[in-house]
């Protein structure tokens, strides 16, 4: 989500993207908790964005993927693809290919 949203990778926008993908509307805490865990692991960084008038002076937190986060994302995708590629016969039997 963070890569897709770019400069708009704020919790509320991430929440809407998750809803669009899953059909579930998570609480804002349900978004912040995993995002904060990804920050702790070094996969994301947080950038405080200056407050706007409509936010009554409160800054916003924008999530930014780190180079380590991109590396892990790429490795995960490659591993997942390798698992799918392992056994095309099994996938055909399951109706997944």
Secondary structure as the mmCIF struct_conf table of DSSP 4:
data_model
#
loop_
_struct_conf.conf_type_id
_struct_conf.id
_struct_conf.beg_label_comp_id
_struct_conf.beg_label_asym_id
_struct_conf.beg_label_seq_id
_struct_conf.end_label_comp_id
_struct_conf.end_label_asym_id
_struct_conf.end_label_seq_id
HELX_RH_AL_P HELX_RH_AL_P1 UNK A 2 UNK A 5
HELX_RH_3T_P HELX_RH_3T_P1 UNK A 6 UNK A 8
STRN STRN1 UNK A 10 UNK A 10
HELX_RH_AL_P HELX_RH_AL_P2 UNK A 11 UNK A 22
BEND BEND1 UNK A 23 UNK A 23
HELX_RH_AL_P HELX_RH_AL_P3 UNK A 28 UNK A 40
TURN_TY1_P TURN_TY1_P1 UNK A 41 UNK A 42
BEND BEND2 UNK A 43 UNK A 43
STRN STRN2 UNK A 44 UNK A 49
HELX_RH_3T_P HELX_RH_3T_P2 UNK A 53 UNK A 55
TURN_TY1_P TURN_TY1_P2 UNK A 56 UNK A 57
STRN STRN3 UNK A 60 UNK A 65
HELX_RH_AL_P HELX_RH_AL_P4 UNK A 67 UNK A 86
HELX_RH_AL_P HELX_RH_AL_P5 UNK A 88 UNK A 94
TURN_TY1_P TURN_TY1_P3 UNK A 95 UNK A 95
#
